Structures are given as structure tokens and as C-alpha cells.
Amino acid sequence: SRNLRLALLSPRPLEGRLAAVVTGPRYRKRMDYLRSYHHTTAEEFTRLDSANARAWFILVDAASEDPEGADRSAVLRTVAVKKLHPDLKVFAQCVLVSNCARLQLAGADYVVCEEEVKLSLLAQNLLCPGIMTLLLNLMHSQATGGRQVLGSTDLKSQTGWLYEYARGMDHELYQLKMPATTVGQKFTLIAQIVYEEATAVLLAVRQAGGKMLMFPGETYVIKHGDSGFVMSSSKALVTMLEGWLAGWDNTASTQAGLGLNIAGGSSTRMSAGGGGKRSTMFGLRRSGGGGATPSPP
């Protein structure tokens, strides 16, 4: 959120990539970097204005030569924060799996261990082969990944599962803002719109209170404050889709149901590169405008 400020406390000098982020135009007005060797003193808490903090994140060096010492320091910081601010949410990280329980006993509300995550993913991969690859590809997209896998610049000439996998490498998870026009509509209708117009997949809905719903189904109706998570090839495409939904005539679509091409035409899918037309979905009308001219089949 643009209204939140982030304070970083570290014994290391500000340099390298971190310095570029902190001093960059995007975060320099919302981020403070404080250098200190003592993270558990009352003076440091006052310096950070911790009384007005919403959450405290305690991070460790996962590549530390002394992982036990790094985890011990995280436990001490957690105890210090909880002693001064018992109601403050603490997110803590540890290096060794054996120290997760110690952090929980120290009062950490959420504990993350990189080693534990890796082991969990390995176990899940035995139950569902390929799940690790799927999650990794969803974390970040690779614009040229498909060509590297197929060894060809002409992706359209390829077929089979390898082509599908190469295309999937170009997709990533993005947040989709649900405009007022989607409120009161079924999740399944919005999911179909997202797929037909942007070739994206609506996977989940996050409610205003923060609760996440994975594939809520046709019984779920979009509410005020909801946002969606879609799998798409680019953020630009998702932004275009948000703009289209904001001008969508939901009354016409509700009357028409879920049938495709109801106005006698075929919908032209959006193109993030600008090469394709942005037509109205299923030949329906935009709010505030006249009837749409269907795209040629």
C-alpha cells in the first residue's frame, strides 16, 4: 500500500542492490534504513516508532556460516518485540527446521523456514509429480523460456505437451481488481469473461477481510472489496482487462446468460502488444454506449 511506510533495521551498511531499492524513486519516500547493532533495546524500538507499527518482520541470513547463532538472534528479537508489544504481529524466519518450535514458543505469530519449505515441496512432488515445476513457473515468468525449451523461435509450429509447457512458462500470477460492474455477478461468469477476453485463468478471490477463496465455484457472488488472482502472460493484459470490466454492461450479460457469440459475432481477444482489436465481449454493449458491432468471424 502507498500509505504504509517501511523501516529497515540492520547492522550492515546500505550498499549494493538494497541501496538501489531504498534510494530509488519508487520507495525512497516510503522506506527508512536505520543501521544498528542492537535490535532488542527500548531505544531502538522508540527510534523505529514501533508503537505505531502494524507488523514486525524478523529476517535471518539463510546463507549464514553460523545458522544456530542466526536463529538464536531471531528468537531473542521475537521475545523483545512481544514483551514490549504483545499484540503486534510478528513474522519470523529461521534457518534450521529444528528452531521453528523455539520461535513459536518465543511468541512469533508466523514462522517461515526455507529448508522446511523445500522439504515440503519435495514431499508434495512425490504425491503430485511436477508440482514443484508448476509453482516455480508461477512465481516468475520467462519471456524467452519457450524458445529455450523448444530450441526454436517459431512456437506456433510446435505441437504436443512440450509446446504447452513452453507456453506455460510465459505465464505468471497477477492480481485483478474487481470493479463495481462485477459486484453481484457469479464467479463462474467472471472467470469465463477473463478467459474468453484475455486468455487468462481466474484462480482465486480475496475478500475485503483478507480471506482467500480458491475456485469458490458458481455459488459464489463477487462482493464489494473483492479482488481476483489470475494466471496471465503479462501484467499489461491484466490491466487492459480491468479497464474493460470497468466499462462492462453487466445487465446485458446477465440477461444473455453464459452463451457465446449471442449477438451473432465472435469476440476478438485482447492483445497486450496492441496488435489485436479490443472488441466488446461476446458482442455485448458497453455501459453508456450503443450496441457493439460484432467482430468478423
C-alpha positions in Angstrom: 0.0 0.0 0.0 1.2 3.5 -0.8 0.1 4.7 2.6 2.4 2.4 4.5 6.0 3.2 5.5 8.7 0.5 5.9 11.6 0.8 8.3 14.6 -1.4 7.9 17.0 -2.1 10.8 20.3 -3.8 10.0 23.9 -3.8 11.3 25.2 -3.7 7.7 25.9 -0.6 5.7 23.5 0.4 3.0 25.1 -0.7 -0.3 24.6 -2.8 -3.4 21.2 -3.8 -4.7 19.5 -2.9 -1.4 20.8 0.6 -1.7 19.4 0.9 -5.2 16.0 -0.2 -4.0 15.9 2.0 -0.8 17.1 5.2 -2.6 15.2 4.5 -5.8 12.3 6.8 -6.9 9.7 4.1 -6.1 10.5 3.6 -2.4 12.7 6.4 -1.1 9.7 8.3 0.2 8.2 5.2 1.9 11.2 3.5 3.3 13.7 4.3 6.0 17.0 2.5 6.6 18.4 2.5 10.1 21.8 1.0 10.9 22.1 -0.5 14.4 23.9 -3.4 16.1 21.3 -3.6 18.9 17.9 -4.8 17.8 16.3 -5.5 21.2 16.8 -2.3 23.2 14.0 0.0 24.1 15.9 2.9 22.5 15.8 1.1 19.1 12.0 0.4 19.5 11.5 4.1 20.2 13.7 5.1 17.2 11.6 2.9 15.0 8.3 4.2 16.4 7.3 0.6 17.0 4.2 1.6 19.0 2.5 2.6 15.7 3.7 -0.4 13.7 1.3 -2.9 12.2 3.7 -5.8 11.9 7.3 -6.7 12.6 9.4 -8.9 10.2 12.4 -10.7 11.6 14.7 -12.0 8.8 17.9 -14.0 9.0 20.7 -14.7 6.6 19.8 -18.1 5.1 23.5 -18.5 4.0 24.9 -17.7 7.4 28.0 -19.7 8.4 26.5 -19.9 11.9 22.8 -20.9 11.3 22.3 -21.7 15.0 23.5 -18.3 16.0 21.3 -16.6 13.4 18.3 -18.4 14.7 19.2 -17.6 18.3 19.3 -14.0 17.4 15.9 -14.2 15.8 14.4 -15.8 18.9 15.8 -13.0 21.1 14.4 -10.3 18.9 11.0 -12.0 18.9 10.9 -12.2 22.7 11.9 -8.5 22.9 9.2 -7.4 20.4 6.5 -9.4 22.1 7.5 -8.2 25.6 7.1 -4.6 24.5 4.2 -5.0 22.1 2.2 -8.3 22.9 -0.5 -7.6 20.3 1.9 -6.8 17.4 2.0 -9.4 14.7 5.5 -10.9 14.3 6.6 -12.7 11.2 9.9 -14.5 11.9 12.3 -16.5 9.7 14.7 -19.2 10.8 17.5 -21.2 9.0 17.1 -24.6 10.8 13.9 -26.6 10.9 14.6 -27.6 14.5 14.3 -23.9 15.6 10.8 -23.4 14.2 9.3 -24.5 17.5 11.5 -22.2 19.5 10.4 -19.2 17.5 6.7 -20.2 18.1 7.4 -20.5 21.8 9.0 -17.1 21.7 5.7 -15.7 20.5 6.1 -15.4 16.7 2.7 -15.4 15.0 4.1 -16.8 11.7 7.3 -18.7 11.2 8.9 -19.4 7.8 11.8 -21.7 7.3 13.3 -22.0 3.8 14.6 -25.5 4.5 11.2 -26.6 5.7 9.5 -25.2 2.6 12.0 -27.0 0.3 11.4 -30.3 2.1 7.6 -29.8 2.0 7.8 -29.2 -1.8 9.9 -32.3 -2.3 7.3 -34.4 -0.4 4.4 -32.8 -2.4 6.3 -33.6 -5.6 6.2 -37.3 -4.8 2.5 -37.2 -4.3 1.9 -35.0 -7.4 4.9 -35.1 -9.8 5.6 -31.8 -11.4 4.0 -29.6 -8.7 7.4 -28.0 -7.9 7.9 -27.0 -11.6 4.4 -25.6 -11.7 4.9 -23.4 -8.6 8.3 -22.2 -9.7 7.0 -21.2 -13.1 4.0 -19.4 -11.5 6.4 -17.4 -9.3 8.1 -15.7 -12.2 7.5 -15.7 -16.0 10.2 -16.2 -18.6 9.6 -14.2 -21.8 12.1 -16.3 -23.8 11.6 -19.5 -21.8 9.5 -21.2 -24.5 12.1 -20.7 -27.2 14.9 -22.0 -24.9 12.9 -25.2 -24.2 11.9 -25.8 -27.8 15.0 -24.6 -29.4 13.0 -22.7 -31.9 11.8 -19.2 -32.5 8.6 -20.4 -34.2 6.5 -21.5 -31.3 3.3 -21.8 -33.4 4.9 -24.5 -35.5 5.3 -26.7 -32.4 2.7 -29.1 -31.0 2.2 -31.6 -28.1 2.9 -31.3 -24.4 6.2 -29.6 -24.8 4.6 -26.7 -26.6 2.0 -26.4 -23.9 4.7 -26.4 -21.2 6.7 -23.8 -23.1 3.7 -21.5 -23.3 3.0 -22.0 -19.6 6.5 -20.8 -18.8 5.4 -17.3 -20.0 2.6 -17.1 -17.5 2.6 -15.6 -14.0 0.2 -14.8 -11.2 -1.3 -11.3 -11.1 -3.9 -9.5 -9.0 -7.1 -8.5 -10.8 -9.0 -5.6 -9.3 -12.8 -6.3 -9.4 -14.6 -3.1 -10.5 -18.1 -2.2 -9.4 -19.6 -3.7 -12.6 -18.6 -7.2 -11.4 -20.3 -6.9 -8.0 -23.3 -9.3 -7.8 -22.0 -11.4 -10.7 -21.2 -15.1 -10.3 -17.6 -16.1 -10.0 -18.0 -18.5 -12.9 -19.2 -15.8 -15.2 -16.3 -13.5 -14.4 -13.9 -16.5 -14.9 -15.3 -17.1 -18.3 -15.0 -13.5 -19.3 -11.4 -13.4 -18.1 -10.6 -16.5 -20.2 -12.5 -15.6 -23.3 -11.3 -12.0 -23.4 -7.7 -12.2 -22.2 -6.9 -16.0 -22.4 -6.2 -15.8 -18.6 -7.4 -18.1 -15.8 -9.1 -16.7 -12.7 -7.9 -18.9 -9.9 -9.0 -17.3 -6.6 -10.8 -14.4 -4.9 -9.5 -12.5 -2.0 -12.3 -10.9 0.1 -12.1 -7.5 1.7 -11.3 -9.0 5.1 -8.3 -10.9 3.6 -9.8 -14.4 3.4 -8.6 -16.2 0.3 -11.0 -18.5 -1.6 -9.6 -20.9 -4.2 -12.0 -21.7 -7.0 -15.2 -20.7 -5.0 -17.4 -22.1 -7.7 -20.7 -21.0 -9.3 -22.4 -20.4 -5.9 -20.0 -17.5 -5.1 -21.0 -14.0 -6.0 -18.5 -11.2 -6.3 -18.8 -8.6 -3.5 -17.5 -5.1 -2.8 -13.8 -5.1 -1.9 -13.1 -8.5 -3.6 -10.0 -8.9 -5.8 -9.1 -11.8 -8.0 -5.9 -13.6 -8.8 -5.3 -14.6 -12.4 -2.7 -16.6 -14.4 -1.8 -14.5 -17.4 1.1 -13.9 -19.8 1.6 -10.2 -18.9 0.6 -7.5 -16.4 -0.4 -5.3 -19.4 -3.0 -7.7 -20.4 -4.5 -7.8 -16.9 -4.5 -4.0 -16.8 -6.4 -3.9 -20.1 -8.9 -6.5 -18.8 -9.5 -4.3 -15.6 -10.3 -1.4 -17.9 -12.7 -3.4 -20.0 -14.5 -4.8 -16.9 -14.9 -1.2 -15.6 -17.0 -0.4 -18.7 -18.8 -3.7 -19.0 -22.6 -3.6 -19.3 -23.3 -6.4 -16.8 -27.1 -6.1 -17.2 -26.9 -7.2 -20.8 -24.6 -10.1 -20.0 -26.8 -11.3 -17.1 -29.9 -11.3 -19.4 -27.9 -13.1 -22.1 -26.5 -15.8 -19.8 -23.3 -17.5 -20.5 -23.8 -18.3 -24.2 -21.1 -17.1 -26.5 -21.5 -15.0 -29.6 -25.1 -14.1 -28.7 -25.0 -11.0 -30.9 -24.1 -13.1 -33.9 -20.4 -12.2 -33.8 -17.2 -13.6 -32.3 -15.2 -11.8 -29.7 -11.7 -10.7 -30.6 -9.3 -11.4 -27.7 -7.3 -8.6 -26.2 -3.7 -8.2 -27.2 -1.2 -6.7 -24.8 1.1 -5.9 -27.7 -1.6 -3.7 -29.3 -1.7 -5.8 -32.5 -5.3 -7.0 -32.0 -8.6 -5.2 -31.6 -10.2 -4.6 -28.2 -13.7 -5.7 -29.1 -16.7 -5.9 -26.7 -17.0 -9.3 -25.1 -19.4 -11.7 -26.8 -20.7 -8.8 -29.0 -22.3 -7.2 -25.9 -22.8 -3.5 -25.2 -20.5 -1.3 -23.1 -22.3 0.7 -20.3 -23.2 4.2 -21.5 -22.8 3.3 -25.2 -24.7 1.8 -28.1 -24.7 -1.7 -29.4 -21.4 -3.1 -30.3 -20.5 -4.2 -33.9 -19.5 -7.8 -33.7 -16.1 -8.7 -34.9 -15.9 -10.8 -38.1 -15.6 -14.5 -37.6 
